[in-house]
Amino acid sequence: MRPLSRKTVARIDLDAIRQNLDVVKSLAPGSKIAAVVKADAYGHGLSQVLPALDKAEILAVATFDGAQRCRDFGWQGRVLVLEGPTRADDCQAALALAFEMVIHHDSQLALLRQSSKAARQPLWLKLDSGMHRLGFPSSRAKDVHGQITELSGNEPAVLMSHFACADDPHNPMTQAQISVFENSTKGLAGNVSLANSAAILNFPESHRDIVRPGILLYGVSPLEQQPAQDIGLKPAMTLQCELIAINRVKKGESIGYGSEYSCPKDMNVGVAAIGYGDGYPRSLKSGSPVLVNDRLASLIGRVSMDMITIDLSDQPQAQVGDTVTLWGRGLPLEKVAACAGVIPYELLCGVAARVNTVVESRA
Ligand SMILES: *Cc1c(COP(=O)(O)O)cnc(C)c1O
């Protein structure tokens, strides 16, 4: 096979992930860390990021396939399946591979009862404290806690819940959820886990025994008002490509599909090798920021499947082959996501499989 030649790459910085994990540890010094690596580690590549997460006590994934991959890639520590079992053989896999499971629904209690042996790992009891996505009603906490304790051979359950609005420090919802959780779990044995990234930053009182950071580990801020840099985070992914053409276009001529952008003057237009087929969103409009050789420039015209066009008026020295950065080091993902009208999570998870990854690490 030919060596990979397209220079459209996601650079994954393992030192950044290590640093971000340290930031989380210093924010929640009394808590264990369940590093959330669902959706292939938020698009960074699970196998690639694992070496940077060895100081996390637990890995949390959405599905059993994700949990299996953690073991395949050599992770021997604790693994938590956030959505829990949906089939009988999920419970078998949990026994065989020592997966911990979130139990949030009666259908899962039934699956556990069918499975012959008691779970050897702690089960996590998820309570709905007001988000109304997954979880047993808080009124059933005592009853279900009793059942789960029995099903796990008296291994105490981890008591968990999830916040709906923790990204807003002034929203009373989070305190209300904490109160619901506390009132319903009073006197029940077991560790407690409530906080995602936003709650780690905004609600220290929610840290408890185990925190569940996702986006923070990847160097992205979940808070609109607080840039990642101010929290001490470093972007783990830098998405880059190269200029494959530079063309001189006359004043009044238009660029790309729909002829949406009209040149206000004679200008140099760069064509870069990335598009919505790579996960660079088509919703980005003219004026959105990119970096050409680390200098700010603007997207012009529509995003195509494999290409974008860039205003190079201010960069007469730019050449074919030069590096274009779409987000990451020097250009916060949060800014690009805001221009695209999406959350940063969505851009990370949307990076397409054809984008090659390059892992960078000093350690
Ligand atoms: C995804 C997820 C997290 C992590 O969320 P971040 O906002 O990325 O920190 C934590 N807990 C649960 C249950 C999740 O599904």
The ligand as an SDF file (V2000), in Angstrom:
LIG
                    3D

 15 15  0  0  0  0  0  0  0  0999 V2000
  -20.5370   12.1050   29.1710 C   0  0  0  0  0  0  0  0  0  0  0  0
  -20.7600   11.9830   30.6230 C   0  0  0  0  0  0  0  0  0  0  0  0
  -19.9060   12.6160   31.5260 C   0  0  0  0  0  0  0  0  0  0  0  0
  -18.7990   13.5570   31.0980 C   0  0  0  0  0  0  0  0  0  0  0  0
  -19.3370   14.7700   30.6500 O   0  0  0  0  0  0  0  0  0  0  0  0
  -18.3600   16.0360   30.3730 P   0  0  0  0  0  0  0  0  0  0  0  0
  -19.3110   17.1610   30.2050 O   0  0  0  0  0  0  0  0  0  0  0  0
  -17.6450   15.7150   29.1020 O   0  0  0  0  0  0  0  0  0  0  0  0
  -17.4640   16.1390   31.5320 O   0  0  0  0  0  0  0  0  0  0  0  0
  -20.1020   12.3760   32.8760 C   0  0  0  0  0  0  0  0  0  0  0  0
  -21.0930   11.5760   33.3000 N   0  0  0  0  0  0  0  0  0  0  0  0
  -21.9600   10.9620   32.4540 C   0  0  0  0  0  0  0  0  0  0  0  0
  -23.0360   10.1010   32.9970 C   0  0  0  0  0  0  0  0  0  0  0  0
  -21.8210   11.1520   31.0940 C   0  0  0  0  0  0  0  0  0  0  0  0
  -22.6780   10.5680   30.2570 O   0  0  0  0  0  0  0  0  0  0  0  0
  1  2  1  0
  2  3  1  0
  2 14  2  0
  3  4  1  0
  3 10  2  0
  4  5  1  0
  5  6  1  0
  6  7  2  0
  6  8  1  0
  6  9  1  0
 10 11  1  0
 11 12  2  0
 12 13  1  0
 12 14  1  0
 14 15  1  0
M  END
$$$$
